[in-house]
Amino acid sequence: MSYRTVEFCWLPDSKPQWEVLTHSRLEAARLWADLVVRHARIRSLQWNWPPKGRWEQWAKKRYPHLHSQSVQQIIGEFLEAVDSTRQKRQNGDEKAHYPWRQAHYRDVIYTNQAAKRDGNKLILPNGKAGKLVVHIPDGITLRGRIMEVRLAFNRVLIVCELPVVKIEEESPVAPPLPTPVIGVDLGVNTLIAATDGMTAVLVSGRELKATVQWRNKRLASLQKRQSTHKKRSRRHKRLQRRKYKMLEKARNRVRDATHKATRIIADAFPNAQVVVGKPFNDAAQKIGSRQAQQVSSACNRKIIQQLSYKLSGAIEVSEAYTSQTCPVCGTRHKCRRTYRCTLCSHTIPRDVVGALNIRRIGMTGAMMNGPDLPTTIKYQRPVKVFPKRTAVSSGGHPASSS
């Protein structure tokens, strides 16, 4: 069974719809906060944690502005968070914390028993608060059966169950074509470095890095200004709306950049099997604060998912010392952006070295030395950079600076 998630932006278009959305999100946050308080109390008293059926019976008719299925889904998410935290603590992770935060608003979840589809509309019931009517934008097709709908501020996520296509046994099946294998090294300044052994493609990540830095600076500035105002005051809410708008803008920019970057790789190596290094967020604990922020903000998991979707799947391997080991002689030493081997005198971009070693690990299981290096290296940007405009005089010719 396969599933597909569809996401689009949506906000109510009338005051009654805004009231329904606000009441439902407030009620969902109140339910989550009540569960947090009761969980802390039960743990302090060392009582046995009740099962899900007891919690559903306890929450019955307590939250009139939510559908009963939405109440059960929120309770299920809370119990999953508690179980996962308990397992992490049993495995020795002392930093794992049980749910403790009590937000003012929370996303509302609807199951297939609650959400109804009427043409290009979604009908989302919210108990006594009323119903929300969500118009599905043109160009978005919901295939299969709707399994879950998650309603957030300015976003709607729909999980659809795709139908299974059965292949008749008598129909001849063509033999699979040989699939090329590419190695992919993910980074910050160079977002994606991919090679098939002969050609290497480097996609710049400086636009995405600048977007993340801009988001972090704006977020710190807005949070600093919010701290000087009373919570839920008029100015605090105004800054909160500005913060949501800024985060949505940054999210769209990051999504656009990652989509275009992975599309460049998919066009350069069509139908290739991807061997990629595992996300290196754990390495942020051993470097400086500024570099740690850049590494932890990298959207490597999202890039791996898109590469797996647009190509013939992705296999994750360990990328330890792949950018420090010469692919020709096996000499290991650290370099900056360009790898210069002191033994065999080869000069090649460091990200290409990492991608080539990752490819060999995926094919042979180890970093095997070999004389072959990529003969063609292409540098590309995921976002077009337009040249600066020059001043034009009244005669139609560029104005000279003299």
N, C-alpha and C positions, 0 to 999 in steps of 0.2 A: 504494500500500500504506500503510495506517495502523496505528498502534500505540497501545496504551493501557497505562499503568503503574498497577498496583494496589499499595497499601502498607498494611500493618497491623502491629500490635505482636505480638511472639511471643518467648517465653522457654521453655527446656526445662522439663519437668515432672518430671524424674527425674535422679538423679545420673549414670547412664551417659550420658544424652543431654547433660548439661552437660560431661562429659569429652570426648565427641565434638566438641561445639561449640568447646571450648577448644583441643583439639589441632589442629583444622582452621584456626582463626583464627591460632594461633601458626605453623603451617606456612606459611600464606599470607604472613604478615609476614616469615618467614625467606626465602622465595623472593624477595620484593620487595627485602629488604636485600641479598641476594646479587647481584641485578641492579644495585643502586645501586653497590655496591663494584666490581663488574667494569666498569661503565660508566665510573666515575671512573678506574680503572686504564688502560683502553683509551684514554681521551682523553689521559691524561698521557703515554702512550707514543706517541700520534699514530698508532695503528693504525686500520685500516678497521673500521667497525662491522659485525658479522656480521648477516645477514638473520634473519628470524623462524624459518625452518626450522632453521637452525643452533642457535638458542637452544632450540627445542623438542627437538631431538635431545640437546642438552647436559643439559636438565632431566629427561630420561626416567629414571624410577626413582630420582631423587634425593630426591623429596619423597613418601614413602609415605603420608602422612596426607591427601593431596589426590587427587581424581579427576583423570585425565589431561586432561579437558576444562577443569577449573578451572585447572590449571597453564597450559594454552595461553591461556586468557582473561586471566590475570594478566600473562603475558608480552606479550600483545597490547596491554594497557593501558599497560604500561611503554614499549613501542616507540612507541605513539601520543604519549605524553608527551614522549619524546625528540624525535620528528619535529616536533611543534608548537613545542617550545622552539627547535629549530634554525631553523625558519622565522621565528620572531619575532626571533631574533638576526640573521638575514640581512636582515630588514626594518628593522634599526636599533634594536630594543628591547634596550638593554644591561642592563635590569633583569630580563630573563627568566633564570631559573635552571633548570638540569637537575634531575631528581629527586635529592634528597640526603637526605631525612629517612628514618630507619629506625625505624618504629613497632614497638611490642611486639605489637600485634594488628592484623589487617587483615581487611576484608570478603572473603568467599568467594563466587565467581561460578560459577554452574552454567548450562550451555547446555541446549537442548532435548534433546540426546542423553544428558545425564546425569540431569537432573531428570525424575522420573516422577510422574504423577498417578494416585491411586487413590481415586476418589470425592471426598471432601472432605479428602484428605490429600495432601501432597507428600512424596515419598521422595527425599532428597538424599544421594547416596553420597559418601563421603570416604575412599576407599582403605582402608587397613588400620585407620584409626580407627573405621570403622563407618558406619552410616547414620543420618541424622536424619529424624525423622517430624514434619512440620509440619502441624498441623491448621488448615485454613482456617476463619476465624470465620464464623458465620452472618450472612447479609445481604450477603456478598461473593460476587459472581458473576464467574467467570473466563470471559470470552467469547473465542472464537477459540483459536488455538494458542499455547502457552507457548513463548516464544523465549529468555528469560533469567530467571534467579532470582538475586538478590543478597541474601546473608545477612549482616546486620550485627548489632550488639549491640542486642537488643530491637526489631529491625525486620526485615521481610522485604519486598523489592520484587520484583514479578513483572511482566515485560514480555510482553504478549500481542499477537499479530498478529490484527487484526480482519478478518473475512471481507469480501470485496468484494461489494456488492449490485449485481447487474446489472439494468438497467431495459430492458424490452422497447421496441424501436423503434416498434412499432405503437401503443403506449399513448400517449394524448394527454398532453402536458405543459402544466400551467397556466402562464400567463405570470407572471414574478416580480413580487411586489408592491413598490411603492416603499419603500425602506428609509430610515428617518430616520437622520440623522447627528448624533452628539453629540461634543462636545469634552471631554476629560478631562485635568485637571491633577493630578498626584500631588505629595504633599508629606509633611510630618512632622506638624505640629500638625493640619492638615486633610489627612486621609489621601487622600481622593478628592474632587475638585470636578468635577462633570459638568453640562453644560447642552446643550440643544437649541436655544438661541436665545430661548426663551420662558420656560422653567422651569429653575432651577438647584437642584441637590441637593449639599449639603456634608456629608460624612461625617467625623466627628471621628476623629482619630488619636491622641488623648492616651492612651487606654487601651493602645494598641499601643506607644506611646512609653514609657509607664511600665513595660510588660513588658520591653522591650529594656533599659532602664536597670537594672531589677531583675536581669536576667540578667547584665549586664556587672559589676555590683557583686558579686553572689554569686560569679561566676566568678573575679574578681580576689581575693576573700577566700579562696576555697578553694585557688586556686593558690599564694597566699602561705603558707597553712598547710601545703600539700604540700611546699613548698620547704624546710621545717624538718625533714622526715622523710626517712629513707632510701628510695630508690626501690624499689618492690615489697615494702616491708615491710607489716606488718599494718595499721598506721595509714594508711600511704600508700594502700593498696588500699581501705580504708574511705572515705577522702576521695574517692578516684576513683569509687567507686560512688555516693557522694552527689552528685558533680559530674554524672555521667551522668543521675541521676534529675532533678536540677534542670534540665539542658539539655533533657531530654525534656518536662518540664512546660512550659518556656518555648516549646518548639517547638509543642506542642499549643495553647497560648494564641495564638501568632501565627497558626497555621493557622486556628483558629476565628475570630479577628478578621478576617482577610483574606477568609475565605469569607463571613462575614456582611456585610462592607462591600460586596463585589462583588455580593452578592445584592440589597442595597438598590438599587444602580444598575440591575441587571437588571430588577427589578420596576418601577422608576420609568420606564425607557425600554426597553420590551420590543422585542426583535429589531432593535436599533439598530446601525448601523455606528459603531465606536469610532475616534476619532482622538485619539491620546494622545502626549504629549511623551516623548522618549527618556529613559531613566534618566539621572539627573544625578549619578552617583557620581564622575565626573571633576571636578565642581565642588568636591569636598571638599578638593582640593589648594590652593585659593585662600582658604579660610576658616579660622577658629580651630579648635583641637583639639576642643573640646566640640561645636561645630556639625558638624565633620567626622565625628565618631563617630556623631552622629544621622543624617547624610545617608548615610554608608556602611552603616549598619545598616538602612536602609529597604528593605523587601522589594518594590521596584518591579517587578522582573522577574516575580515570582510574581503580583502583582496584574494585570499586563498579560496574562499567560497565562490567568488566571481570567476576566478580562473578555472575552478573545477566545473562550473556550470557552462562556461563558454568553450572550453576545450574538452578533452576526453578524460576528465577526472584528474585529481591531484593526490599525490602521495607525499606525506610529510616524513622527512628524515632529519637526523641530528646535523646541525651545521657547525659543530665545534671545530675550530681551527681551519675552516674551509677557506677563509679569506687571508690566512697567514701562510698557507702551504703552497709552494710552487707546483703547478700541475705537471711540469716537465721533469724536474729533478727531485722534488719532494723536500726541498729546503724550507724551513719554517722560520719566519721572522716577521715582525710587524712593519707595516708601511702605512702611508697616508692614502690619498685618493688613487695614486698610481703605484702598482706593485713593481718593484725593481729587484730582480733576483741577483744576489751577489755571486752566485756560483755559475749559473748558465747565462747570465746577462740578458734575460728576457725582460721586456718592459710591456706591461699590459695593465689596463684599469683593474683596480682591486676587486670591484664588484663582478667583473667578468671572471676573475679567478675563483671567486666564491661560487658563482653559478656553474662553472665548469666542474669544480670538485663535487658540488651537490649532485650534478647529473651523473658523475661516475659512481658516487655512493649509491644512487638509486638503481643503476644498472648492474654494478658488480658487488655492491655491499661494502666497499672500502674505497679510499682515495688512491686509486691506481695511477701511477705515473705513466705519461705517454708523450710522444713528440708532437702530437697534433694540437694546434691552437686555432682559435677563430681567426679567419683571414679577413673578415668584414665586420666592422663595428659601427653601428648606427646609433645616433643620439636623437631622441625625440622628446617632445613635450606633450603632456596630456591636454594642456590648454593653450590655445593660440595666443601668441604675444604679438600685439600690433606695434609697429614702429611709431615713434613719436612724431607728431605732426610738426611740420616746418611752417614758419610764418610766410604768408603769401602777400606780396605787394599788390598794389592796385592794378598793375600792368599784367598780372597773371603769372609772374615769375617768382620763384622763391626769393624772399628778401635776404639780402646779404647782411652779414654782421658787421661789416666795415663801415 
